[in-house]
Amino acid sequence: MEIVDLILMGIFTLINLFLARIDANKINAGEKIYHGINGLIYGILLCFSFIITHSYLTTMGLAILRIPVFNTALNVMRGLPATYVSTSTTSLIDKWTYKIISKLGYWTYNIIILGLSILRICL
């Protein structure tokens, strides 16, 4: 793993915390979350990471990093338990992962995802 990969992991962690704060504020204010716009923003950030690293593995790892960091931070920032999973989400990804989380458990799922993310970046 190169130092640039570690720096990008830190930056993307901070970005995910920032984006979680924005969505938490919107949810608490009763505003709609536009998942497509959020995905586009994150996709653009991932493109920049690829331009910097020229590594598909690092870029994939940073994409996967979003799941445990963003979701847990969003829950906490909304005043919910860290392990909260909505059953009435409009996000397709959340609907798919809910089935997995309900079988594995929240922390097991997130540790696996975080481990995959770090592994992808380290390769």
Buried (B, 14 or more C-beta within 10 A) or exposed (E): EEEEBEEBBEBBBEBBBEBBEBBBEEBEEEEEBEBEEBEEBBEEBBEEBBEBBEBEBBBBBBBBBBBBBBBBBBBBBBEBEEBBBEEEBEBEEBEEBBEEBEEBEBEEBBEBBBEBBBEBBEE
